[in-house]
Amino acid sequence: MFNSSLECMKSVSDEIAMQLKSAVAKHLFRARSRDVEATLLEKSIMMNLNRRQFLKSTAAAGAALASAKVSGEVNPESERNGFGMLYDSVRCIGCRSCEAACNEVNKLPKPVVPFDDDSVFRQKRSTTPEALTVVNRYANPNGNDPIHRKQQCMHCNDAACVSACLVDALNKTAEGAVEWDNWKCIGCRYCMLACPFQMLKFEFKNALNPHISKCTFCIERLRAGGKPGCFEACPAEAIAFGKRSDLLIEARQRIADNPGLYVNHIYGEKEVGGTAKLYLTGVPAEKLDLPKLKEKAIPKLTESIQHGVFKYFLPPLGLFALLAGAMALFKRKDKDEASDKERNNG
């Protein structure tokens, strides 16, 4: 049993060491010019570090990580003047013009099923790396025309994905978007697990440089003074764009003016601390697959636990250092045993 446990530990340490080397290689490749052979450089660095140097370096990195931000932060400028989008499912006609605009703005591949083909509504869809916005159709419980619902990243005010990211590859911008930075991302996918809406998708087919894909809120267009593509394309005025605070006023006014048309609830106003994407619906939100969530932001729920782990226990890189040390010991033990075996045979 003891030998079995040792073998198990060895296997785990080997796997983590491989993941560490992969992450190091990825960042070295991006940091050097194209003329530098990043893989050879990474290999040289790893070979030249002896065990003591590696552990010292890892411990230092772990200490830095322990003092770093471990929870999401609400951008104060975003809170004051951040943009938002109000989607009105009562007005939506399911034309998928928003999908087509998103596809064009983000230069995504054309879909297998054309945007004007209603057959896509036969099954519920979620976003993918090739479709950052999708529209689904739902049966109307009141027996009237079907209901449609646009689906994309919600750009939470205090985003769980931002909190979960170990390297600050996700951040809440002053414009109101949650922005992903490919140069910082190490591909750990913790953000995907953290998202309560499951809107972050991993580009598995691109093994050398995988992307985390989601709605970008057309952030580059916003910074240039433009507006989101889906907003500009909607022919039914089902999408409103502007300051989030103004959109909340508009949403409350629509509910007050049409009490029998809308549910008296603005989805996204308070859910998980509030989101930049807001919904008005004519049926309860859960009927349109919008999850029922608490008002408190997820990072606020996990903040005390995260701080405790990083303050009083070993940070993740410290654990990597211990496992790497164990791996080195296992390899040395194997080498010594092989040497003894050769001497005995000789």
Protein Blocks (a to p, Z undefined) as FASTA:
>chain_A
ZZmmmmmmmmmmmmmmmmmmmmmmmmmmmmpcfkbcfklmmmmmmmmpcfklmmmmmmmm
mmmmmmmcfbdcddfklmmmpccddddfklpgolommmmmmmmmnopacdfbdfklmklm
mpccdddfklmbdcdddddfkopacdddddddehiabafklmmpmnlpaccdfkopacdd
fklpgolommmmmpmnlpaccdfklmmlccddddehlmmmmmnopacfklmmmmnlpacc
ddfklmmmmmmmmmmmmmmlpccbdehjlgghiafbdcddfbdfklnopacddfbdfklm
mmmmmmmmmmmmccfklmmmmmmmmmmmmmmmmmmmmmmmmmmmZZ
